[in-house]
């Protein structure tokens, strides 16, 4: 029985450029009893730099569409990519708080039979591993300790954008420590 279930948001880069990351994520989370359900019909998150600067409404509509797909499944989203996490978390929070923008996005989504309601949360894989699975269970589940391997953790620059997100690199380090 799963300890948690999520709509998994792979985004566009993981499946196309890093399929080994997707495979490892699916295998590890299955082993740790976390059920992943594919988010059918997902698109690019989309990245914020150019699209948001060029067309603010469209950026939120695309992100809102992905969030609405997970809402239809009644599942929180888990992301692997720190960029997707940053985009979807920001869009989720902004659309929850900004009724005018939410209404505008929902007008666009209505033609697709979707509506953003703000009922789900967006989580990074680090949060799921650290906060839901827990470092104790990860330590107990490790079959091949990585003792003696020297690594430099790299969580992605987007996880350093805010004080709240600064906990993610610390959690990532704690996960690394329990596996050696």
N, CA and C atoms as a LAMMPS dump frame, in Angstrom:
ITEM: TIMESTEP
0
ITEM: NUMBER OF ATOMS
540
ITEM: BOX BOUNDS ff ff ff
-5.0000000000000000e+02 5.0000000000000000e+02
-5.0000000000000000e+02 5.0000000000000000e+02
-5.0000000000000000e+02 5.0000000000000000e+02
ITEM: ATOMS id mol type element x y z
1 1 1 N 0.844 -1.186 0
2 1 2 C 0 0 0
3 1 3 C 0.885 1.243 0
4 2 1 N 0.532 2.198 -0.806
5 2 2 C 1.339 3.406 -0.949
6 2 3 C 1.208 4.303 0.283
7 3 1 N 2.329 4.9 0.666
8 3 2 C 2.289 5.867 1.765
9 3 3 C 1.824 7.228 1.268
10 4 1 N 1.938 7.435 -0.047
11 4 2 C 1.489 8.685 -0.664
12 4 3 C 1.298 8.448 -2.159
13 5 1 N 0.446 9.28 -2.77
14 5 2 C 0.207 9.214 -4.21
15 5 3 C 0.301 10.619 -4.788
16 6 1 N 0.9 10.704 -5.959
17 6 2 C 1.09 11.998 -6.614
18 6 3 C 0.846 11.888 -8.103
19 7 1 N 0.417 12.99 -8.693
20 7 2 C 0.467 13.151 -10.137
21 7 3 C 1.897 13.581 -10.43
22 8 1 N 2.596 12.812 -11.225
23 8 2 C 3.997 13.136 -11.491
24 8 3 C 4.08 14.04 -12.725
25 9 1 N 4.781 15.161 -12.541
26 9 2 C 4.968 16.111 -13.644
27 9 3 C 6.404 15.962 -14.125
28 10 1 N 6.571 15.338 -15.279
29 10 2 C 7.913 15.119 -15.823
30 10 3 C 8.41 16.326 -16.609
31 11 1 N 7.494 17.144 -17.1
32 11 2 C 7.917 18.295 -17.891
33 11 3 C 8.421 17.868 -19.253
34 12 1 N 9.17 18.753 -19.882
35 12 2 C 9.631 18.439 -21.238
36 12 3 C 11.094 17.975 -21.276
37 13 1 N 11.894 18.41 -20.329
38 13 2 C 13.325 18.097 -20.375
39 13 3 C 13.668 16.706 -19.841
40 14 1 N 13.036 16.285 -18.765
41 14 2 C 13.371 14.995 -18.155
42 14 3 C 13.138 13.847 -19.148
43 15 1 N 11.941 13.696 -19.726
44 15 2 C 11.737 12.572 -20.651
45 15 3 C 12.597 12.642 -21.916
46 16 1 N 12.853 13.847 -22.408
47 16 2 C 13.568 13.951 -23.682
48 16 3 C 15.085 13.942 -23.523
49 17 1 N 15.605 14.574 -22.494
50 17 2 C 17.061 14.683 -22.351
51 17 3 C 17.65 13.878 -21.201
52 18 1 N 16.814 13.514 -20.231
53 18 2 C 17.311 12.782 -19.064
54 18 3 C 16.381 11.625 -18.695
55 19 1 N 16.139 10.712 -19.635
56 19 2 C 15.227 9.607 -19.336
57 19 3 C 15.726 8.723 -18.186
58 20 1 N 17.024 8.701 -17.957
59 20 2 C 17.579 7.937 -16.841
60 20 3 C 17.129 8.511 -15.503
61 21 1 N 16.912 9.824 -15.43
62 21 2 C 16.418 10.456 -14.202
63 21 3 C 14.965 10.031 -13.97
64 22 1 N 14.182 10.021 -15.037
65 22 2 C 12.796 9.569 -14.921
66 22 3 C 12.747 8.111 -14.464
67 23 1 N 13.536 7.249 -15.095
68 23 2 C 13.539 5.825 -14.739
69 23 3 C 13.959 5.619 -13.286
70 24 1 N 14.999 6.307 -12.861
71 24 2 C 15.479 6.171 -11.481
72 24 3 C 14.431 6.671 -10.49
73 25 1 N 13.79 7.778 -10.805
74 25 2 C 12.759 8.332 -9.927
75 25 3 C 11.615 7.349 -9.756
76 26 1 N 11.146 6.822 -10.86
77 26 2 C 10.028 5.866 -10.8
78 26 3 C 10.418 4.625 -9.983
79 27 1 N 11.621 4.123 -10.209
80 27 2 C 12.071 2.91 -9.51
81 27 3 C 12.236 3.162 -8.007
82 28 1 N 12.88 4.253 -7.653
83 28 2 C 13.136 4.558 -6.242
84 28 3 C 11.83 4.826 -5.497
85 29 1 N 10.949 5.643 -6.079
86 29 2 C 9.704 5.954 -5.386
87 29 3 C 8.802 4.729 -5.261
88 30 1 N 8.81 3.869 -6.253
89 30 2 C 8.039 2.628 -6.15
90 30 3 C 8.58 1.778 -4.999
91 31 1 N 9.887 1.682 -4.909
92 31 2 C 10.531 0.917 -3.826
93 31 3 C 10.202 1.508 -2.449
94 32 1 N 10.01 2.817 -2.395
95 32 2 C 9.698 3.502 -1.14
96 32 3 C 8.186 3.636 -0.913
97 33 1 N 7.399 2.942 -1.723
98 33 2 C 5.938 2.896 -1.587
99 33 3 C 5.253 4.242 -1.83
100 34 1 N 5.796 5.014 -2.758
101 34 2 C 5.15 6.251 -3.194
102 34 3 C 4.613 5.986 -4.596
103 35 1 N 3.312 6.113 -4.763
104 35 2 C 2.678 5.831 -6.047
105 35 3 C 2.678 7.078 -6.929
106 36 1 N 3.135 6.904 -8.152
107 36 2 C 3.129 7.988 -9.13
108 36 3 C 2.093 7.691 -10.205
109 37 1 N 1.312 8.702 -10.532
110 37 2 C 0.317 8.59 -11.595
111 37 3 C 0.674 9.625 -12.656
112 38 1 N 0.82 9.167 -13.879
113 38 2 C 1.181 10.081 -14.961
114 38 3 C 0.116 11.155 -15.14
115 39 1 N 0.572 12.362 -15.318
116 39 2 C -0.304 13.495 -15.57
117 39 3 C -0.569 13.525 -17.072
118 40 1 N -1.667 12.948 -17.471
119 40 2 C -1.96 12.8 -18.897
120 40 3 C -2.27 14.159 -19.534
121 41 1 N -1.573 14.429 -20.631
122 41 2 C -1.807 15.666 -21.36
123 41 3 C -0.962 16.842 -20.895
124 42 1 N -0.011 16.587 -19.991
125 42 2 C 0.83 17.69 -19.518
126 42 3 C 1.618 18.281 -20.68
127 43 1 N 1.965 19.544 -20.521
128 43 2 C 2.796 20.238 -21.504
129 43 3 C 3.996 20.818 -20.772
130 44 1 N 4.802 21.559 -21.468
131 44 2 C 5.886 22.294 -20.822
132 44 3 C 5.283 23.117 -19.695
133 45 1 N 6.041 23.336 -18.632
134 45 2 C 5.493 23.955 -17.411
135 45 3 C 4.887 25.354 -17.597
136 46 1 N 5.233 26.309 -18.282
137 46 2 C 6.401 26.589 -19.103
138 46 3 C 7.457 27.398 -18.336
139 47 1 N 8.677 27.343 -18.855
140 47 2 C 9.758 28.11 -18.241
141 47 3 C 9.354 29.584 -18.191
142 48 1 N 9.764 30.297 -17.162
143 48 2 C 9.257 31.658 -17.004
144 48 3 C 9.974 32.748 -17.796
145 49 1 N 11.243 32.596 -18.076
146 49 2 C 12.029 33.73 -18.556
147 49 3 C 11.393 34.479 -19.723
148 50 1 N 11.374 33.91 -20.888
149 50 2 C 10.839 34.633 -22.05
150 50 3 C 9.313 34.645 -22.091
151 51 1 N 8.65 33.479 -21.95
152 51 2 C 7.185 33.501 -22.09
153 51 3 C 6.486 34.435 -21.112
154 52 1 N 6.902 34.442 -19.851
155 52 2 C 6.225 35.293 -18.867
156 52 3 C 6.464 36.763 -19.182
157 53 1 N 7.656 37.088 -19.633
158 53 2 C 7.97 38.474 -19.955
159 53 3 C 7.206 38.94 -21.199
160 54 1 N 7.001 38.033 -22.141
161 54 2 C 6.326 38.397 -23.383
162 54 3 C 4.804 38.363 -23.267
163 55 1 N 4.282 37.387 -22.519
164 55 2 C 2.833 37.249 -22.423
165 55 3 C 2.473 36.622 -21.082
166 56 1 N 2.312 37.468 -20.105
167 56 2 C 2.049 37.093 -18.719
168 56 3 C 0.828 36.169 -18.606
169 57 1 N -0.265 36.524 -19.251
170 57 2 C -1.509 35.76 -19.167
171 57 3 C -1.342 34.355 -19.743
172 58 1 N -0.683 34.252 -20.878
173 58 2 C -0.499 32.943 -21.507
174 58 3 C 0.384 32.048 -20.649
175 59 1 N 1.411 32.632 -20.046
176 59 2 C 2.291 31.851 -19.167
177 59 3 C 1.476 31.24 -18.032
178 60 1 N 0.637 32.038 -17.393
179 60 2 C -0.179 31.523 -16.296
180 60 3 C -1.252 30.553 -16.789
181 61 1 N -1.745 30.754 -17.992
182 61 2 C -2.759 29.848 -18.54
183 61 3 C -2.165 28.469 -18.79
184 62 1 N -0.971 28.421 -19.353
185 62 2 C -0.32 27.128 -19.612
186 62 3 C -0.014 26.417 -18.299
187 63 1 N 0.555 27.133 -17.355
188 63 2 C 0.847 26.532 -16.056
189 63 3 C -0.452 26.129 -15.355
190 64 1 N -1.466 26.989 -15.434
191 64 2 C -2.762 26.697 -14.819
192 64 3 C -3.413 25.462 -15.418
193 65 1 N -3.213 25.257 -16.708
194 65 2 C -3.743 24.066 -17.375
195 65 3 C -3.118 22.814 -16.773
196 66 1 N -1.81 22.807 -16.603
197 66 2 C -1.137 21.654 -16.004
198 66 3 C -1.632 21.408 -14.581
199 67 1 N -1.814 22.47 -13.825
200 67 2 C -2.317 22.347 -12.454
201 67 3 C -3.75 21.815 -12.445
202 68 1 N -4.573 22.291 -13.375
203 68 2 C -5.972 21.842 -13.456
204 68 3 C -6.055 20.357 -13.808
205 69 1 N -5.118 19.872 -14.613
206 69 2 C -5.096 18.438 -14.943
207 69 3 C -4.879 17.605 -13.681
208 70 1 N -3.982 18.052 -12.823
209 70 2 C -3.737 17.335 -11.559
210 70 3 C -4.945 17.459 -10.633
211 71 1 N -5.589 18.617 -10.651
212 71 2 C -6.792 18.795 -9.83
213 71 3 C -7.888 17.818 -10.247
214 72 1 N -7.99 17.56 -11.548
215 72 2 C -8.987 16.59 -12.025
216 72 3 C -8.707 15.201 -11.457
217 73 1 N -7.452 14.91 -11.186
218 73 2 C -7.058 13.619 -10.626
219 73 3 C -7.138 13.623 -9.093
220 74 1 N -7.381 14.787 -8.513
221 74 2 C -7.406 14.961 -7.054
222 74 3 C -6.091 14.536 -6.413
223 75 1 N -5.005 14.886 -7.085
224 75 2 C -3.675 14.538 -6.584
225 75 3 C -2.766 15.754 -6.594
226 76 1 N -1.927 15.881 -5.564
227 76 2 C -0.873 16.884 -5.583
228 76 3 C 0.121 16.512 -6.671
229 77 1 N 0.855 17.502 -7.143
230 77 2 C 1.884 17.281 -8.165
231 77 3 C 3.239 17.123 -7.493
232 78 1 N 4.022 16.175 -7.987
233 78 2 C 5.43 16.092 -7.611
234 78 3 C 6.241 16.327 -8.886
235 79 1 N 7.258 17.177 -8.757
236 79 2 C 8.136 17.469 -9.894
237 79 3 C 9.542 16.992 -9.588
238 80 1 N 10.274 16.683 -10.63
239 80 2 C 11.672 16.294 -10.503
240 80 3 C 12.561 17.482 -10.857
241 81 1 N 12.162 18.224 -11.852
242 81 2 C 12.922 19.373 -12.358
243 81 3 C 12.698 20.585 -11.456
244 82 1 N 13.78 21.212 -11.037
245 82 2 C 13.639 22.385 -10.165
246 82 3 C 12.999 23.56 -10.905
247 83 1 N 13.184 23.64 -12.212
248 83 2 C 12.539 24.693 -12.996
249 83 3 C 11.033 24.502 -13.053
250 84 1 N 10.599 23.267 -13.286
251 84 2 C 9.16 22.971 -13.303
252 84 3 C 8.558 23.231 -11.932
253 85 1 N 9.272 22.854 -10.898
254 85 2 C 8.793 23.1 -9.538
255 85 3 C 8.606 24.593 -9.316
256 86 1 N 9.593 25.378 -9.685
257 86 2 C 9.532 26.822 -9.493
258 86 3 C 8.34 27.421 -10.241
259 87 1 N 8.175 27.033 -11.498
260 87 2 C 7.075 27.552 -12.308
261 87 3 C 5.716 27.156 -11.743
262 88 1 N 5.526 25.871 -11.504
263 88 2 C 4.208 25.398 -11.073
264 88 3 C 3.861 25.876 -9.669
265 89 1 N 4.842 25.94 -8.79
266 89 2 C 4.57 26.434 -7.443
267 89 3 C 4.199 27.923 -7.491
268 90 1 N 4.953 28.705 -8.256
269 90 2 C 4.643 30.137 -8.376
270 90 3 C 3.269 30.354 -8.998
271 91 1 N 2.982 29.64 -10.065
272 91 2 C 1.675 29.785 -10.724
273 91 3 C 0.554 29.361 -9.781
274 92 1 N 0.742 28.271 -9.084
275 92 2 C -0.281 27.778 -8.16
276 92 3 C -0.574 28.82 -7.079
277 93 1 N 0.468 29.34 -6.468
278 93 2 C 0.297 30.332 -5.404
279 93 3 C -0.314 31.628 -5.934
280 94 1 N 0.166 32.103 -7.074
281 94 2 C -0.337 33.357 -7.644
282 94 3 C -1.794 33.232 -8.049
283 95 1 N -2.133 32.129 -8.72
284 95 2 C -3.519 31.942 -9.151
285 95 3 C -4.465 31.768 -7.966
286 96 1 N -3.994 31.189 -6.899
287 96 2 C -4.823 31.084 -5.685
288 96 3 C -5.117 32.466 -5.104
289 97 1 N -4.112 33.318 -5.108
290 97 2 C -4.214 34.624 -4.447
291 97 3 C -4.82 35.72 -5.318
292 98 1 N -4.665 35.626 -6.627
293 98 2 C -5.08 36.694 -7.533
294 98 3 C -6.361 36.285 -8.272
295 99 1 N -7.503 36.682 -7.717
296 99 2 C -8.804 36.29 -8.288
297 99 3 C -8.978 36.782 -9.721
298 100 1 N -8.548 37.99 -9.991
299 100 2 C -8.706 38.537 -11.341
300 100 3 C -7.929 37.706 -12.362
301 101 1 N -6.691 37.39 -12.041
302 101 2 C -5.879 36.569 -12.944
303 101 3 C -6.468 35.163 -13.041
304 102 1 N -6.891 34.597 -11.918
305 102 2 C -7.489 33.257 -11.904
306 102 3 C -8.726 33.228 -12.805
307 103 1 N -9.574 34.245 -12.711
308 103 2 C -10.768 34.3 -13.55
309 103 3 C -10.4 34.384 -15.032
310 104 1 N -9.387 35.172 -15.354
311 104 2 C -8.93 35.296 -16.746
312 104 3 C -8.401 33.963 -17.259
313 105 1 N -7.594 33.294 -16.447
314 105 2 C -7.047 31.976 -16.826
315 105 3 C -8.182 30.974 -16.983
316 106 1 N -9.135 30.986 -16.06
317 106 2 C -10.237 30.035 -16.136
318 106 3 C -11.138 30.269 -17.347
319 107 1 N -11.233 31.505 -17.821
320 107 2 C -11.974 31.768 -19.061
321 107 3 C -11.333 31.021 -20.219
322 108 1 N -10.002 31.041 -20.256
323 108 2 C -9.264 30.33 -21.31
324 108 3 C -9.381 28.815 -21.134
325 109 1 N -9.265 28.341 -19.904
326 109 2 C -9.305 26.907 -19.631
327 109 3 C -10.687 26.311 -19.875
328 110 1 N -11.73 27.112 -19.766
329 110 2 C -13.092 26.617 -19.949
330 110 3 C -13.282 25.979 -21.324
331 111 1 N -12.603 26.523 -22.339
332 111 2 C -12.74 25.959 -23.689
333 111 3 C -12.152 24.551 -23.778
334 112 1 N -11.325 24.184 -22.786
335 112 2 C -10.728 22.846 -22.737
336 112 3 C -11.444 21.948 -21.732
337 113 1 N -12.499 22.488 -21.125
338 113 2 C -13.222 21.734 -20.117
339 113 3 C -12.47 21.656 -18.791
340 114 1 N -11.591 22.63 -18.556
341 114 2 C -10.783 22.638 -17.337
342 114 3 C -11.064 23.888 -16.515
343 115 1 N -10.738 23.794 -15.239
344 115 2 C -10.844 24.948 -14.351
345 115 3 C -9.783 24.821 -13.266
346 116 1 N -9.061 25.907 -13.021
347 116 2 C -8.109 25.951 -11.906
348 116 3 C -8.885 26.334 -10.654
349 117 1 N -8.759 25.507 -9.612
350 117 2 C -9.467 25.773 -8.37
351 117 3 C -8.523 26.019 -7.191
352 118 1 N -7.255 25.704 -7.355
353 118 2 C -6.305 25.913 -6.262
354 118 3 C -6.4 24.872 -5.163
355 119 1 N -6.771 23.659 -5.515
356 119 2 C -7 22.611 -4.529
357 119 3 C -5.806 21.689 -4.291
358 120 1 N -4.764 21.842 -5.066
359 120 2 C -3.626 20.924 -4.907
360 120 3 C -2.381 21.695 -4.495
361 121 1 N -1.359 20.952 -4.148
362 121 2 C -0.056 21.527 -3.825
363 121 3 C 0.975 20.995 -4.811
364 122 1 N 2.005 21.758 -5
365 122 2 C 3.113 21.358 -5.854
366 122 3 C 4.284 21.034 -4.936
367 123 1 N 4.849 19.852 -5.099
368 123 2 C 5.98 19.453 -4.275
369 123 3 C 7.156 19.054 -5.145
370 124 1 N 8.32 19.373 -4.667
371 124 2 C 9.553 18.941 -5.298
372 124 3 C 9.855 17.534 -4.801
373 125 1 N 10.517 16.749 -5.6
374 125 2 C 10.889 15.381 -5.227
375 125 3 C 11.662 15.357 -3.906
376 126 1 N 12.422 16.397 -3.65
377 126 2 C 13.182 16.477 -2.396
378 126 3 C 12.233 16.508 -1.201
379 127 1 N 11.152 17.273 -1.304
380 127 2 C 10.173 17.347 -0.214
381 127 3 C 9.516 15.992 0.026
382 128 1 N 9.18 15.31 -1.043
383 128 2 C 8.543 14.001 -0.904
384 128 3 C 9.498 13.027 -0.224
385 129 1 N 10.741 12.993 -0.687
386 129 2 C 11.708 12.073 -0.087
387 129 3 C 11.987 12.415 1.368
388 130 1 N 12.23 13.673 1.654
389 130 2 C 12.613 14.077 3.01
390 130 3 C 11.429 14.107 3.972
391 131 1 N 10.324 14.742 3.559
392 131 2 C 9.214 15.003 4.474
393 131 3 C 8.166 13.896 4.515
394 132 1 N 7.961 13.21 3.41
395 132 2 C 6.925 12.185 3.358
396 132 3 C 7.52 10.8 3.628
397 133 1 N 8.536 10.439 2.872
398 133 2 C 9.192 9.143 3.072
399 133 3 C 10.023 9.172 4.344
400 134 1 N 10.847 10.196 4.477
401 134 2 C 11.679 10.361 5.672
402 134 3 C 13.064 9.761 5.521
403 135 1 N 14.029 10.424 6.13
404 135 2 C 15.415 9.974 6.004
405 135 3 C 15.65 8.623 6.681
406 136 1 N 14.911 8.338 7.742
407 136 2 C 15.071 7.035 8.413
408 136 3 C 14.708 5.896 7.458
409 137 1 N 13.569 6.025 6.793
410 137 2 C 13.141 4.981 5.859
411 137 3 C 14.08 4.891 4.66
412 138 1 N 14.572 6.018 4.21
413 138 2 C 15.525 6.002 3.096
414 138 3 C 16.781 5.248 3.516
415 139 1 N 17.3 5.539 4.696
416 139 2 C 18.5 4.855 5.205
417 139 3 C 18.26 3.345 5.277
418 140 1 N 17.116 2.957 5.816
419 140 2 C 16.794 1.53 5.964
420 140 3 C 16.606 0.834 4.621
421 141 1 N 16.179 1.579 3.606
422 141 2 C 15.909 1.004 2.291
423 141 3 C 17.129 0.956 1.387
424 142 1 N 18.17 1.681 1.742
425 142 2 C 19.363 1.726 0.887
426 142 3 C 20.013 0.341 0.847
427 143 1 N 20.166 -0.178 -0.35
428 143 2 C 20.767 -1.506 -0.5
429 143 3 C 22.242 -1.433 -0.891
430 144 1 N 22.638 -0.322 -1.464
431 144 2 C 24.031 -0.135 -1.865
432 144 3 C 24.496 1.222 -1.369
433 145 1 N 24.955 1.283 -0.114
434 145 2 C 25.408 2.572 0.423
435 145 3 C 26.49 3.191 -0.461
436 146 1 N 26.459 4.482 -0.549
437 146 2 C 27.403 5.202 -1.404
438 146 3 C 28.603 5.711 -0.614
439 147 1 N 28.919 5.043 0.482
440 147 2 C 30.028 5.437 1.339
441 147 3 C 31.317 5.53 0.53
442 148 1 N 32.034 6.604 0.748
443 148 2 C 33.317 6.797 0.086
444 148 3 C 33.241 7.562 -1.218
445 149 1 N 32.064 7.747 -1.739
446 149 2 C 31.909 8.512 -2.975
447 149 3 C 31.805 9.983 -2.595
448 150 1 N 32.6 10.798 -3.246
449 150 2 C 32.563 12.236 -2.981
450 150 3 C 31.684 12.899 -4.027
451 151 1 N 30.717 13.659 -3.548
452 151 2 C 29.788 14.337 -4.45
453 151 3 C 29.609 15.782 -4.026
454 152 1 N 29.145 16.55 -4.959
455 152 2 C 28.765 17.933 -4.675
456 152 3 C 27.298 18.068 -5.062
457 153 1 N 26.404 18.186 -4.072
458 153 2 C 24.973 18.28 -4.392
459 153 3 C 24.661 19.522 -5.226
460 154 1 N 23.833 19.338 -6.237
461 154 2 C 23.402 20.451 -7.083
462 154 3 C 21.895 20.314 -7.263
463 155 1 N 21.15 21.155 -6.576
464 155 2 C 19.687 21.05 -6.616
465 155 3 C 19.06 21.91 -7.707
466 156 1 N 19.83 22.74 -8.324
467 156 2 C 19.284 23.654 -9.327
468 156 3 C 19.124 25.042 -8.74
469 157 1 N 19.499 26.029 -9.497
470 157 2 C 19.528 27.4 -8.992
471 157 3 C 18.154 27.92 -8.577
472 158 1 N 17.095 27.418 -9.164
473 158 2 C 15.757 27.932 -8.849
474 158 3 C 15.331 27.629 -7.415
475 159 1 N 15.979 26.687 -6.78
476 159 2 C 15.617 26.354 -5.412
477 159 3 C 16.284 27.263 -4.397
478 160 1 N 16.985 28.271 -4.864
479 160 2 C 17.611 29.247 -3.97
480 160 3 C 16.938 30.613 -4.069
481 161 1 N 15.795 30.684 -4.754
482 161 2 C 15.159 31.976 -5.024
483 161 3 C 14.559 32.649 -3.797
484 162 1 N 14.119 31.872 -2.824
485 162 2 C 13.462 32.47 -1.669
486 162 3 C 13.916 31.791 -0.389
487 163 1 N 13.681 32.451 0.715
488 163 2 C 14.049 31.891 2.022
489 163 3 C 13.346 30.554 2.254
490 164 1 N 12.079 30.486 1.851
491 164 2 C 11.313 29.251 2.015
492 164 3 C 11.953 28.094 1.246
493 165 1 N 12.418 28.379 0.049
494 165 2 C 13.01 27.33 -0.774
495 165 3 C 14.414 26.961 -0.325
496 166 1 N 15.024 27.758 0.529
497 166 2 C 16.364 27.426 1.02
498 166 3 C 16.374 26.132 1.821
499 167 1 N 15.235 25.712 2.326
500 167 2 C 15.171 24.434 3.041
501 167 3 C 15.394 23.247 2.119
502 168 1 N 15.092 23.378 0.848
503 168 2 C 15.238 22.262 -0.077
504 168 3 C 16.691 21.813 -0.233
505 169 1 N 17.65 22.711 -0.428
506 169 2 C 19.035 22.244 -0.485
507 169 3 C 19.481 21.563 0.812
508 170 1 N 19.022 22.043 1.95
509 170 2 C 19.361 21.398 3.231
510 170 3 C 18.77 19.991 3.301
511 171 1 N 17.544 19.859 2.869
512 171 2 C 16.895 18.55 2.865
513 171 3 C 17.596 17.603 1.895
514 172 1 N 18.001 18.127 0.751
515 172 2 C 18.708 17.323 -0.244
516 172 3 C 20.02 16.797 0.336
517 173 1 N 20.721 17.65 1.049
518 173 2 C 21.974 17.252 1.692
519 173 3 C 21.713 16.152 2.722
520 174 1 N 20.639 16.294 3.508
521 174 2 C 20.303 15.301 4.532
522 174 3 C 20.006 13.944 3.895
523 175 1 N 19.331 13.95 2.762
524 175 2 C 19.053 12.692 2.029
525 175 3 C 20.372 12.065 1.586
526 176 1 N 21.257 12.892 1.04
527 176 2 C 22.562 12.392 0.6
528 176 3 C 23.366 11.796 1.749
529 177 1 N 23.291 12.412 2.903
530 177 2 C 24.039 11.922 4.047
531 177 3 C 23.559 10.558 4.517
532 178 1 N 22.246 10.31 4.471
533 178 2 C 21.749 9.024 4.964
534 178 3 C 22.029 7.861 4.013
535 179 1 N 22.352 8.164 2.767
536 179 2 C 22.706 7.082 1.836
537 179 3 C 24.216 6.954 1.666
538 180 1 N 24.932 7.691 2.495
539 180 2 C 26.385 7.54 2.51
540 180 3 C 27.108 8.611 1.758
